Every structure is written in C-alpha cells, then in structure tokens.
C-alpha cells in the first residue's frame, strides 16, 4: 500500500482487511499487519531462498538459526458453500486452491521477514508443512535456516 495521505492509507487497509476477512484468508500475523506497520522487508533476494543447502559460488559465513512463518486460515461460509458446489462437478477445486496458495505465500513472506530481522541475506533448507487444527481450520508453516552468505573466493 502506498502512503499517500493518512486517510487514503487507512481506507485502503480497511478495504483489504474486510476483503480478506470476508473470504476467510486473513492470516494470523500476516502481511496485512506488516503493511499496516510498514514491516514489509524484501532485503532477501528471492534467488537466495532455497530448499537446497548451498548456493554455487557462495559460502555460508554464518548460520543465524531457524526461521518460520505461520498462517492459520479458515474458509468463510460463503467460500465453503462455493467450494462444496465445485466438488459436485469434480476436478480442481479452485476456491480451495486459491486459499492454499495465499496461505503458503503469506507463510513464506513471514519467514522472509523473520530472517530479515536476524540480518540474514539467504535462507536454506526451506520446507512447508500444513496441519488441520480443527474442521475447516488449517495451519500452514514455512520454515528454513537463516544464513549470511558471501561470495566464495576459491
């Protein structure tokens, strides 16, 4: 969100918050809070976020520890009804696919923010996990190891 005038910022945030709440994709500690407080930090280049444990041409200078992003999601009653109708037709249930993709993206972003707080410039060993907490409520976890990498001199 751009910070034009204070009222514009608040109005945009309110619209985004209500839209996310309505479709059930409001994440716990998610990007909406980051946008509101200005905490979005993209200091880690996406090419240095990997499921692998090394980057060719670089060496790990310092390991900073485990980082994670957690999002808990539920689908609204309207979204649940829509998805139920899609299940009758078979095939890809796009409403659930979208919800899962948004949850993974938000968990990934939170993990990057956590790593940036530790002054990392890369994350290795990235993994995702999802668990159903209760009927219709799912936790999505993105986690990895925050590291500081340097160009290898050998």
Backbone as CSV, one residue per row, in Angstrom:
resi,resn,N_x,N_y,N_z,CA_x,CA_y,CA_z,C_x,C_y,C_z
1,UNK,0.833,-1.183,0.000,0.000,0.000,0.000,0.876,1.243,0.000
2,UNK,0.517,2.168,-0.813,1.252,3.419,-0.817,0.742,4.304,0.303
3,UNK,1.647,5.047,0.888,1.255,6.008,1.924,1.115,7.367,1.263
4,UNK,-0.086,7.646,0.747,-0.330,8.956,0.139,-0.738,9.898,1.256
5,UNK,-1.985,9.895,1.585,-2.474,10.657,2.725,-2.887,9.671,3.792
6,UNK,-2.885,10.079,5.026,-3.219,9.171,6.121,-4.592,8.530,5.905
7,UNK,-5.556,9.286,5.462,-6.903,8.756,5.239,-6.941,7.724,4.127
8,UNK,-6.170,7.991,3.022,-6.123,7.038,1.910,-5.542,5.707,2.361
9,UNK,-4.459,5.758,3.130,-3.813,4.544,3.619,-4.770,3.746,4.493
10,UNK,-5.467,4.430,5.403,-6.405,3.745,6.293,-7.567,3.158,5.514
11,UNK,-8.059,3.881,4.515,-9.183,3.385,3.725,-8.777,2.143,2.934
12,UNK,-7.588,2.182,2.301,-7.124,1.020,1.550,-6.920,-0.171,2.470
13,UNK,-6.335,0.066,3.634,-6.100,-1.019,4.576,-7.433,-1.614,5.018
14,UNK,-8.422,-0.780,5.294,-9.724,-1.271,5.746,-10.380,-2.123,4.661
15,UNK,-10.304,-1.678,3.415,-10.895,-2.449,2.311,-10.201,-3.799,2.200
16,UNK,-8.853,-3.818,2.256,-8.100,-5.072,2.163,-8.436,-5.986,3.333
17,UNK,-8.511,-5.421,4.533,-8.806,-6.216,5.729,-10.187,-6.849,5.621
18,UNK,-11.174,-6.065,5.245,-12.541,-6.578,5.134,-12.624,-7.637,4.043
19,UNK,-11.963,-7.401,2.903,-11.988,-8.384,1.809,-11.356,-9.696,2.264
20,UNK,-10.224,-9.627,2.949,-9.561,-10.843,3.418,-10.384,-11.538,4.500
21,UNK,-11.004,-10.763,5.358,-11.833,-11.352,6.408,-13.054,-12.036,5.785
22,UNK,-13.649,-11.382,4.781,-14.857,-11.910,4.157,-14.596,-13.257,3.493
23,UNK,-13.477,-13.393,2.787,-13.226,-14.667,2.108,-12.432,-15.645,2.967
24,UNK,-12.164,-15.262,4.215,-11.547,-16.199,5.148,-10.056,-16.358,4.992
25,UNK,-9.381,-15.430,4.300,-7.949,-15.591,4.075,-7.108,-14.649,4.931
26,UNK,-7.662,-14.134,5.998,-6.892,-13.255,6.871,-5.964,-14.098,7.718
27,UNK,-4.684,-13.952,7.529,-3.696,-14.755,8.241,-3.347,-14.179,9.604
28,UNK,-3.035,-15.037,10.554,-2.605,-14.599,11.869,-1.195,-14.040,11.734
29,UNK,-1.021,-12.772,12.083,0.297,-12.140,11.975,0.746,-11.968,10.543
30,UNK,-0.178,-11.940,9.619,0.157,-11.969,8.208,0.556,-10.635,7.614
31,UNK,0.522,-10.585,6.296,1.047,-9.447,5.574,0.226,-8.188,5.789
32,UNK,-1.017,-8.302,6.165,-1.818,-7.103,6.407,-1.221,-6.321,7.566
33,UNK,-0.853,-7.000,8.640,-0.213,-6.320,9.761,1.111,-5.722,9.324
34,UNK,1.847,-6.429,8.493,3.127,-5.923,8.018,2.922,-4.655,7.193
35,UNK,1.885,-4.648,6.333,1.602,-3.463,5.543,1.199,-2.306,6.438
36,UNK,0.421,-2.577,7.449,-0.051,-1.529,8.341,1.107,-0.910,9.110
37,UNK,2.039,-1.710,9.567,3.144,-1.196,10.374,4.370,-0.867,9.553
38,UNK,4.329,-1.120,8.251,5.471,-0.824,7.400,6.623,-1.808,7.584
39,UNK,6.351,-3.032,8.042,7.403,-4.002,8.309,7.783,-4.834,7.096
40,UNK,7.134,-4.652,5.947,7.498,-5.476,4.797,8.956,-5.216,4.446
41,UNK,9.754,-6.246,4.494,11.177,-6.094,4.273,11.611,-7.122,3.234
42,UNK,11.917,-6.662,2.065,12.328,-7.566,1.000,13.845,-7.539,0.843
43,UNK,14.581,-7.537,1.951,16.026,-7.447,1.886,16.674,-8.756,1.440
44,UNK,15.929,-9.836,1.403,16.476,-11.114,0.956,16.039,-11.347,-0.483
45,UNK,17.020,-11.445,-1.355,16.752,-11.688,-2.764,16.096,-13.057,-2.906
46,UNK,14.971,-13.159,-3.615,14.283,-14.449,-3.759,15.166,-15.574,-4.304
47,UNK,16.202,-15.247,-5.080,17.083,-16.305,-5.593,17.936,-16.926,-4.490
48,UNK,17.944,-16.295,-3.304,18.689,-16.837,-2.172,17.764,-17.438,-1.112
49,UNK,16.608,-17.891,-1.543,15.688,-18.659,-0.693,15.533,-19.998,-1.388
50,UNK,16.042,-21.068,-0.749,16.155,-22.338,-1.458,15.841,-23.533,-0.563
51,UNK,15.336,-24.581,-1.196,15.154,-25.853,-0.498,16.488,-26.572,-0.346
52,UNK,17.488,-26.152,-1.110,18.815,-26.738,-1.029,19.583,-26.204,0.174
53,UNK,20.828,-26.669,0.305,21.636,-26.285,1.457,22.914,-25.544,1.076
54,UNK,23.004,-25.148,-0.194,24.160,-24.370,-0.637,23.790,-23.587,-1.882
55,UNK,24.583,-22.557,-2.150,24.414,-21.753,-3.351,25.753,-21.783,-4.089
56,UNK,25.789,-22.307,-5.312,27.047,-22.378,-6.058,27.689,-20.992,-6.177
57,UNK,28.979,-20.935,-5.881,29.709,-19.679,-5.953,29.664,-18.870,-4.665
58,UNK,28.952,-19.386,-3.652,28.840,-18.687,-2.369,29.202,-19.648,-1.243
59,UNK,29.600,-19.092,-0.124,29.835,-19.906,1.058,29.001,-19.350,2.201
60,UNK,28.610,-20.219,3.098,27.850,-19.789,4.268,28.838,-19.263,5.298
61,UNK,28.764,-17.968,5.571,29.675,-17.331,6.514,29.173,-17.464,7.945
62,UNK,27.852,-17.484,8.097,27.282,-17.552,9.442,25.882,-18.146,9.381
63,UNK,25.609,-19.060,10.288,24.268,-19.626,10.421,23.569,-18.874,11.547
64,UNK,22.383,-18.349,11.249,21.678,-17.495,12.204,20.539,-18.196,12.931
65,UNK,20.142,-19.356,12.454,19.111,-20.119,13.144,17.865,-20.366,12.316
66,UNK,16.958,-21.096,12.923,15.699,-21.460,12.263,14.787,-20.242,12.191
67,UNK,14.168,-20.064,11.027,13.168,-19.009,10.839,11.880,-19.659,10.369
68,UNK,10.763,-19.030,10.681,9.480,-19.623,10.301,8.442,-18.538,10.071
69,UNK,7.440,-18.925,9.332,6.255,-18.106,9.124,5.052,-19.013,9.295
70,UNK,4.117,-18.612,10.127,2.932,-19.425,10.398,1.683,-18.631,10.051
71,UNK,0.782,-19.275,9.327,-0.501,-18.671,8.980,-1.578,-19.693,9.311
72,UNK,-2.637,-19.246,9.961,-3.785,-20.106,10.264,-4.963,-19.563,9.474
73,UNK,-5.581,-20.423,8.684,-6.648,-19.989,7.785,-7.907,-20.820,7.954
74,UNK,-9.020,-20.179,7.672,-10.286,-20.893,7.551,-11.038,-20.270,6.392
75,UNK,-11.879,-21.015,5.798,-12.677,-20.523,4.692,-13.982,-19.995,5.260
76,UNK,-14.462,-18.875,4.734,-15.730,-18.316,5.188,-16.881,-19.235,4.770
77,UNK,-18.039,-19.008,5.328,-19.217,-19.824,4.996,-19.541,-19.717,3.509
78,UNK,-19.375,-18.530,2.940,-19.660,-18.342,1.511,-18.650,-19.122,0.676
79,UNK,-17.369,-19.041,1.056,-16.336,-19.787,0.339,-16.532,-21.285,0.465
80,UNK,-16.974,-21.743,1.641,-17.208,-23.166,1.860,-18.344,-23.672,0.980
81,UNK,-19.404,-22.895,0.889,-20.543,-23.281,0.035,-20.100,-23.329,-1.421
82,UNK,-19.327,-22.316,-1.852,-18.840,-22.283,-3.237,-17.957,-23.480,-3.546
83,UNK,-17.060,-23.813,-2.613,-16.172,-24.962,-2.810,-16.968,-26.264,-2.815
84,UNK,-18.004,-26.347,-1.977,-18.849,-27.547,-1.950,-19.536,-27.746,-3.293
85,UNK,-19.972,-26.666,-3.907,-20.598,-26.761,-5.236,-19.570,-27.229,-6.270
86,UNK,-18.328,-26.762,-6.146,-17.292,-27.193,-7.083,-16.985,-28.682,-6.929
87,UNK,-17.081,-29.222,-5.715,-16.795,-30.639,-5.517,-17.827,-31.508,-6.223
88,UNK,-19.037,-31.004,-6.375,-20.070,-31.766,-7.081,-19.701,-31.964,-8.547
89,UNK,-18.987,-30.986,-9.123,-18.606,-31.055,-10.526,-17.310,-31.829,-10.737
90,UNK,-16.545,-32.017,-9.671,-15.269,-32.723,-9.784,-14.178,-31.826,-10.318
91,UNK,-12.973,-32.350,-10.354,-11.837,-31.589,-10.869,-11.200,-30.711,-9.814
92,UNK,-10.469,-29.718,-10.283,-9.759,-28.798,-9.393,-10.750,-27.914,-8.646
93,UNK,-10.625,-27.854,-7.353,-11.500,-27.006,-6.532,-10.759,-25.686,-6.357
94,UNK,-11.009,-24.757,-7.274,-10.213,-23.535,-7.361,-10.305,-22.666,-6.113
95,UNK,-11.431,-22.653,-5.437,-11.542,-21.831,-4.223,-10.576,-22.310,-3.148
96,UNK,-10.451,-23.615,-2.984,-9.505,-24.140,-2.004,-8.070,-23.991,-2.493
97,UNK,-7.857,-24.147,-3.786,-6.523,-23.974,-4.354,-6.025,-22.556,-4.098
98,UNK,-6.881,-21.570,-4.348,-6.517,-20.173,-4.105,-6.220,-19.932,-2.629
99,UNK,-7.051,-20.467,-1.748,-6.843,-20.275,-0.319,-5.494,-20.878,0.098
100,UNK,-5.194,-22.069,-0.388,-3.920,-22.720,-0.039,-2.736,-21.932,-0.573
101,UNK,-2.840,-21.458,-1.799,-1.743,-20.689,-2.388,-1.508,-19.389,-1.628
102,UNK,-2.574,-18.708,-1.242,-2.434,-17.475,-0.460,-1.807,-17.778,0.901
103,UNK,-2.222,-18.849,1.535,-1.672,-19.213,2.846,-0.185,-19.519,2.737
104,UNK,0.212,-20.267,1.707,1.638,-20.578,1.522,2.448,-19.322,1.246
105,UNK,1.916,-18.439,0.397,2.616,-17.196,0.077,2.780,-16.325,1.321
106,UNK,1.747,-16.235,2.140,1.830,-15.431,3.363,2.810,-16.038,4.361
107,UNK,2.795,-17.359,4.511,3.733,-18.025,5.421,5.169,-17.821,4.926
108,UNK,5.374,-17.908,3.616,6.685,-17.691,3.013,7.164,-16.264,3.289
109,UNK,6.283,-15.285,3.102,6.637,-13.888,3.345,6.992,-13.657,4.810
110,UNK,6.244,-14.247,5.723,6.539,-14.113,7.152,7.894,-14.732,7.493
111,UNK,8.219,-15.856,6.852,9.517,-16.490,7.069,10.641,-15.553,6.602
112,UNK,10.468,-14.928,5.450,11.464,-13.989,4.934,11.619,-12.796,5.878
113,UNK,10.503,-12.281,6.388,10.556,-11.164,7.337,11.311,-11.574,8.605
114,UNK,11.059,-12.790,9.087,11.745,-13.287,10.278,13.250,-13.358,10.021
115,UNK,13.657,-13.871,8.863,15.072,-13.962,8.515,15.701,-12.574,8.398
116,UNK,14.980,-11.630,7.815,15.492,-10.267,7.674,15.712,-9.625,9.046
117,UNK,14.868,-9.945,10.005,15.042,-9.428,11.367,16.336,-9.939,11.994
118,UNK,16.802,-11.094,11.544,18.053,-11.667,12.049,19.260,-11.214,11.224
119,UNK,19.040,-10.331,10.262,20.080,-9.809,9.364,20.613,-10.884,8.422
120,UNK,19.779,-11.843,8.062,20.159,-12.872,7.090,20.090,-12.293,5.687
121,UNK,20.855,-12.866,4.780,20.717,-12.498,3.372,20.348,-13.716,2.517
122,UNK,20.085,-14.856,3.200,19.664,-16.066,2.492,18.961,-17.004,3.474
123,UNK,18.173,-17.909,2.903,17.508,-18.948,3.694,17.711,-20.262,2.962
124,UNK,18.187,-21.261,3.695,18.411,-22.586,3.102,17.487,-23.612,3.764
125,UNK,17.330,-24.745,3.096,16.531,-25.840,3.654,15.071,-25.491,3.859
126,UNK,14.509,-24.686,2.974,13.119,-24.231,3.125,12.158,-25.396,2.932
127,UNK,11.202,-25.488,3.829,10.168,-26.523,3.770,8.826,-25.904,4.129
128,UNK,7.764,-26.583,3.719,6.401,-26.201,4.080,5.753,-27.365,4.804
129,UNK,4.850,-27.044,5.704,4.068,-28.062,6.397,2.672,-27.496,6.585
130,UNK,1.683,-28.351,6.567,0.304,-27.918,6.793,-0.390,-28.939,7.682
131,UNK,-1.160,-28.448,8.622,-1.906,-29.304,9.539,-3.312,-28.756,9.708
132,UNK,-4.249,-29.668,9.812,-5.610,-29.249,10.113,-5.731,-29.162,11.633
133,UNK,-6.022,-27.962,12.129,-6.138,-27.754,13.568,-7.486,-28.270,14.061
134,UNK,-8.516,-27.913,13.348,-9.869,-28.390,13.601,-10.592,-28.367,12.266
135,UNK,-11.782,-28.870,12.202,-12.500,-28.930,10.922,-12.573,-27.546,10.288
136,UNK,-11.998,-27.415,9.094,-12.057,-26.159,8.362,-11.010,-25.126,8.742
137,UNK,-10.136,-25.440,9.692,-9.083,-24.505,10.097,-7.728,-25.185,9.886
138,UNK,-6.901,-24.555,9.059,-5.623,-25.141,8.685,-4.477,-24.206,9.025
139,UNK,-3.396,-24.800,9.527,-2.163,-24.077,9.802,-1.185,-24.372,8.671
140,UNK,-0.564,-23.340,8.141,0.483,-23.514,7.137,1.756,-22.926,7.719
141,UNK,2.827,-23.709,7.681,4.108,-23.324,8.249,5.165,-23.367,7.155
142,UNK,5.904,-22.277,7.016,7.082,-22.248,6.144,8.274,-22.079,7.069
143,UNK,9.315,-22.904,6.881,10.465,-22.801,7.768,11.747,-23.128,7.017
144,UNK,12.844,-22.644,7.556,14.145,-22.884,6.971,15.224,-22.384,7.915
145,UNK,16.443,-22.339,7.430,17.575,-21.870,8.221,18.080,-20.554,7.634
146,UNK,18.082,-19.517,8.468,18.585,-18.215,8.052,20.106,-18.243,8.101
147,UNK,20.730,-17.750,7.039,22.180,-17.727,6.964,22.644,-16.399,6.365
148,UNK,23.918,-16.121,6.572,24.567,-14.988,5.900,25.583,-15.609,4.951
149,UNK,25.427,-15.319,3.654,26.336,-15.900,2.658,27.257,-14.827,2.101
150,UNK,28.414,-15.302,1.611,29.403,-14.434,0.970,29.869,-15.100,-0.320
151,UNK,30.352,-14.304,-1.244,30.901,-14.855,-2.480,32.133,-15.683,-2.131
152,UNK,32.171,-16.906,-2.665,33.295,-17.802,-2.419,34.524,-17.317,-3.170
153,UNK,35.660,-17.326,-2.527,36.897,-16.832,-3.136,37.771,-17.963,-3.687
154,UNK,37.208,-19.154,-3.783,38.040,-20.262,-4.279,37.622,-20.740,-5.634
